[in-house]
């Protein structure tokens, strides 16, 4: 019995020394890491220090970035992808709480900046969301039932029938009532006055030039229209030639209508003989 009690006592001493050694190693590792890691407050409203609140926001951004990188892997499986997507959405909501707390403490308005600024998450929030504000990231967008949320059906363009188009056509479409308000008549009168004055000025200028050159007053109209002379670019036939061609055409039509083919051949042979003689 005494020996057994001695062995048990020695075992307890070895366990104590081992525990002390393990505790020493753990304390040494903590000292190398800079002490115990401080836990993030569960509620953002519990933090009253602006620098600490900004630090916790930066930590959330880093976690979001890591999870967004991880969710790009489509081989993780459907359940893991859904869990990661839920965690990212939860972190985004928590980030919003910290941003509002930072704004209350007198810090910058990160929400108005759209996530820009130091450590901003412009790429982290680039997810497709549904109507409730829930967002999908990476491979989670291709999950069953998720892709159908964002596949919008193509917009159908329904063409109107002719009957529907004629329903909207009235007298205004053809301009029958354009003169009722008097605007068009007034504009036409002004345009007519300007055009008449321009033509009169041109006539007076040509008349003055002709008078200066020693011409008569009646030559002004001819001078205005002198630049519009007709020029024939092909030789025109005389009147007698045109009448002969018309008569020959009528003879051919009558022969084709009343004479047989044999008679036409004989007539052609006779003409050939007369031409030869």
C-alpha positions as CSV (number, residue, x, y, z in Angstrom):
1,X,0.0,0.0,0.0
2,X,2.8,2.4,0.9
3,X,4.5,1.8,-2.4
4,X,1.2,2.5,-4.3
5,X,0.7,5.7,-2.4
6,X,4.2,6.8,-3.3
7,X,3.7,6.1,-7.0
8,X,0.4,8.0,-7.0
9,X,2.1,10.9,-5.3
10,X,4.9,10.9,-7.8
11,X,2.3,10.8,-10.7
12,X,0.5,13.9,-9.2
13,X,3.8,15.7,-8.9
14,X,4.6,15.0,-12.6
15,X,1.2,16.2,-13.7
16,X,1.6,19.4,-11.7
17,X,5.0,20.0,-13.2
18,X,3.6,19.2,-16.7
19,X,0.7,21.6,-16.1
20,X,3.1,24.3,-14.9
21,X,5.3,23.8,-18.0
22,X,2.4,24.0,-20.3
23,X,1.2,27.1,-18.6
24,X,4.6,28.7,-18.9
25,X,4.7,27.9,-22.7
26,X,1.2,29.3,-23.2
27,X,2.1,32.5,-21.3
28,X,5.3,32.9,-23.3
29,X,3.3,32.5,-26.6
30,X,0.8,35.1,-25.4
31,X,3.6,37.5,-24.6
32,X,5.1,37.0,-28.0
33,X,1.7,37.7,-29.6
34,X,1.2,40.9,-27.6
35,X,-1.0,39.6,-24.9
36,X,-4.6,38.3,-24.9
37,X,-6.6,39.3,-28.0
38,X,-9.4,41.6,-27.2
39,X,-12.8,40.5,-28.2
40,X,-15.1,42.7,-30.3
41,X,-18.1,44.0,-28.3
42,X,-21.4,42.2,-29.2
43,X,-23.2,45.5,-29.5
44,X,-21.7,48.5,-31.3
45,X,-23.4,50.9,-28.9
46,X,-21.3,49.5,-26.1
47,X,-18.2,51.1,-27.6
48,X,-17.7,54.7,-26.6
49,X,-14.2,55.2,-28.2
50,X,-14.0,56.5,-31.8
51,X,-10.6,54.9,-32.5
52,X,-11.8,51.5,-31.1
53,X,-15.0,51.6,-33.1
54,X,-13.0,52.3,-36.3
55,X,-10.6,49.4,-35.4
56,X,-13.6,47.0,-35.0
57,X,-15.0,48.2,-38.3
58,X,-11.6,47.5,-40.0
59,X,-11.6,44.0,-38.5
60,X,-15.1,43.3,-39.8
61,X,-14.0,44.5,-43.3
62,X,-11.0,42.0,-43.2
63,X,-13.3,39.2,-42.2
64,X,-15.7,40.1,-45.1
65,X,-12.9,40.1,-47.5
66,X,-11.6,36.7,-46.4
67,X,-15.1,35.1,-46.7
68,X,-15.8,36.7,-50.1
69,X,-12.5,35.2,-51.3
70,X,-13.5,31.8,-49.9
71,X,-17.0,31.9,-51.4
72,X,-15.6,32.2,-54.9
73,X,-14.8,28.5,-54.8
74,X,-17.7,26.6,-56.3
75,X,-16.4,23.3,-55.1
76,X,-17.2,23.9,-51.4
77,X,-20.7,22.5,-51.8
78,X,-24.2,24.0,-51.6
79,X,-24.5,23.9,-47.8
80,X,-21.1,25.5,-47.1
81,X,-21.7,28.2,-49.8
82,X,-25.1,29.1,-48.2
83,X,-23.5,29.2,-44.7
84,X,-20.7,31.5,-46.0
85,X,-23.2,33.7,-47.7
86,X,-25.2,34.0,-44.5
87,X,-22.1,34.9,-42.5
88,X,-21.1,37.6,-45.1
89,X,-24.5,39.2,-44.9
90,X,-24.4,39.1,-41.1
91,X,-21.0,40.8,-41.1
92,X,-22.3,43.5,-43.5
93,X,-25.2,44.2,-41.2
94,X,-22.8,44.4,-38.3
95,X,-20.5,46.7,-40.3
96,X,-23.5,49.0,-40.8
97,X,-24.1,49.1,-37.0
98,X,-20.5,50.1,-36.4
99,X,-20.6,52.8,-39.1
100,X,-23.7,54.3,-37.4
101,X,-21.9,54.2,-34.1
102,X,-18.8,55.9,-35.6
103,X,-21.0,58.6,-37.0
104,X,-22.6,59.2,-33.5
105,X,-19.1,59.4,-32.0
106,X,-18.2,62.2,-34.4
107,X,-16.4,60.1,-37.0
108,X,-16.7,60.0,-40.8
109,X,-19.9,59.0,-42.5
110,X,-18.7,55.7,-44.2
111,X,-22.3,54.9,-45.4
112,X,-22.5,58.1,-47.4
113,X,-19.1,57.4,-48.9
114,X,-20.3,54.0,-50.2
115,X,-17.7,52.0,-48.3
116,X,-14.8,54.1,-49.8
117,X,-11.9,55.3,-47.7
118,X,-9.2,53.5,-45.8
119,X,-10.0,49.8,-45.7
120,X,-13.1,50.3,-47.7
121,X,-15.1,47.4,-49.0
122,X,-16.0,48.5,-52.5
123,X,-15.4,45.0,-53.9
124,X,-16.8,43.1,-50.9
125,X,-20.3,44.5,-51.2
126,X,-20.4,44.0,-55.0
127,X,-23.0,41.3,-54.7
128,X,-26.4,40.7,-56.3
129,X,-29.2,41.2,-53.9
130,X,-32.9,40.5,-53.7
131,X,-35.7,42.8,-52.7
132,X,-35.2,42.2,-49.0
133,X,-31.6,43.5,-49.1
134,X,-30.1,40.0,-48.8
135,X,-27.0,39.7,-51.1
136,X,-25.4,36.8,-52.8
137,X,-21.7,36.6,-53.5
138,X,-19.4,34.5,-55.7
139,X,-20.5,31.0,-56.4
140,X,-23.6,31.5,-54.3
141,X,-25.2,33.3,-57.2
142,X,-25.2,30.0,-59.2
143,X,-27.0,28.0,-56.5
144,X,-30.3,26.4,-57.3
145,X,-33.2,28.8,-56.9
146,X,-30.9,31.8,-56.7
147,X,-30.0,32.2,-60.3
148,X,-33.7,32.3,-61.2
149,X,-34.1,35.4,-59.0
150,X,-31.9,37.4,-61.3
151,X,-32.8,36.0,-64.7
152,X,-35.4,38.6,-65.8
153,X,-37.5,37.6,-68.8
154,X,-36.9,39.4,-72.0
155,X,-39.2,42.4,-72.5
156,X,-41.7,41.7,-75.1
157,X,-42.3,44.4,-77.7
158,X,-46.0,44.3,-78.8
159,X,-46.5,45.8,-82.2
160,X,-49.6,47.9,-82.7
161,X,-52.1,46.8,-85.3
162,X,-53.1,49.0,-88.2
163,X,-56.5,49.5,-86.5
164,X,-54.9,50.7,-83.3
165,X,-52.6,53.1,-85.2
166,X,-55.6,54.6,-87.1
167,X,-57.4,55.3,-83.8
168,X,-54.9,58.0,-82.9
169,X,-55.0,59.7,-86.4
170,X,-57.3,62.7,-86.5
171,X,-57.4,66.1,-88.3
172,X,-54.4,67.3,-86.3
173,X,-52.3,64.5,-87.8
174,X,-52.9,65.8,-91.3
175,X,-52.5,69.4,-90.3
176,X,-56.0,70.5,-91.0
177,X,-56.3,72.6,-87.9
178,X,-52.9,74.1,-87.9
179,X,-54.2,77.6,-88.8
180,X,-56.8,77.8,-86.1
181,X,-54.5,79.3,-83.4
182,X,-53.1,81.8,-85.9
183,X,-49.4,81.0,-85.1
184,X,-48.7,79.4,-88.5
185,X,-50.4,82.2,-90.4
186,X,-48.3,84.8,-88.6
187,X,-45.1,82.9,-89.2
188,X,-46.0,82.4,-92.9
189,X,-46.7,86.2,-93.3
190,X,-43.3,87.1,-91.8
191,X,-41.5,84.6,-94.0
192,X,-43.4,85.8,-97.1
193,X,-42.4,89.4,-96.3
194,X,-38.8,88.5,-95.9
195,X,-38.7,86.5,-99.1
196,X,-40.5,89.2,-101.1
197,X,-38.1,91.9,-99.9
198,X,-35.1,89.7,-100.9
199,X,-36.5,89.2,-104.4
200,X,-37.2,92.9,-104.8
201,X,-33.7,93.8,-103.7
202,X,-32.3,91.4,-106.3
203,X,-34.5,92.9,-109.0
204,X,-33.4,96.4,-108.1
205,X,-29.8,95.5,-108.1
206,X,-30.0,93.9,-111.6
207,X,-32.0,96.9,-112.9
208,X,-29.4,99.4,-111.5
209,X,-26.6,97.4,-113.1
210,X,-28.3,97.4,-116.5
211,X,-29.0,101.1,-116.2
212,X,-25.4,101.7,-115.4
213,X,-24.4,99.7,-118.5
214,X,-26.8,101.7,-120.7
215,X,-29.6,99.1,-121.1
216,X,-33.3,99.6,-120.9
217,X,-35.7,99.1,-118.1
218,X,-37.4,96.2,-119.7
219,X,-34.3,94.0,-119.8
220,X,-34.2,93.4,-116.0
221,X,-36.7,90.5,-116.2
222,X,-34.7,88.9,-119.0
223,X,-31.4,89.4,-117.0
224,X,-32.8,87.7,-114.0
225,X,-33.8,84.6,-115.9
226,X,-30.9,84.6,-118.3
227,X,-29.0,82.1,-116.2
228,X,-31.7,79.5,-116.7
229,X,-31.2,78.7,-120.4
230,X,-32.0,75.2,-121.8
231,X,-29.0,73.2,-123.1
232,X,-29.6,70.0,-125.2
233,X,-26.7,67.5,-124.7
234,X,-28.0,65.1,-127.5
235,X,-28.9,65.9,-131.2
236,X,-32.7,66.4,-131.5
237,X,-34.5,65.1,-134.7
238,X,-36.3,67.5,-137.1
239,X,-40.1,67.6,-137.3
240,X,-40.2,65.8,-140.7
241,X,-38.0,63.0,-139.4
242,X,-40.3,62.5,-136.4
243,X,-43.4,62.4,-138.7
244,X,-41.7,59.8,-141.0
245,X,-40.8,57.6,-138.1
246,X,-44.4,57.8,-136.7
247,X,-45.8,56.9,-140.1
248,X,-43.4,53.9,-140.5
249,X,-44.4,52.7,-137.1
250,X,-48.1,52.8,-137.9
251,X,-47.5,50.9,-141.2
252,X,-45.7,48.1,-139.3
253,X,-48.5,47.9,-136.8
254,X,-51.1,47.5,-139.5
255,X,-49.1,44.9,-141.4
256,X,-48.6,42.9,-138.2
257,X,-52.3,43.1,-137.5
258,X,-53.9,42.2,-140.9
259,X,-51.1,40.6,-143.1
260,X,-50.1,37.0,-142.8
261,X,-46.5,35.9,-142.2
262,X,-46.1,34.7,-145.8
263,X,-47.3,38.0,-147.2
264,X,-44.8,39.9,-144.9
265,X,-42.0,37.6,-146.1
266,X,-42.9,38.3,-149.8
267,X,-43.0,42.1,-149.1
268,X,-39.6,41.9,-147.4
269,X,-38.2,40.1,-150.5
270,X,-39.6,42.7,-152.8
271,X,-38.1,45.5,-150.8
272,X,-34.8,43.8,-150.9
273,X,-34.9,43.3,-154.7
274,X,-35.8,47.0,-155.1
275,X,-33.0,48.1,-153.0
276,X,-30.6,45.9,-155.0
277,X,-31.8,47.3,-158.3
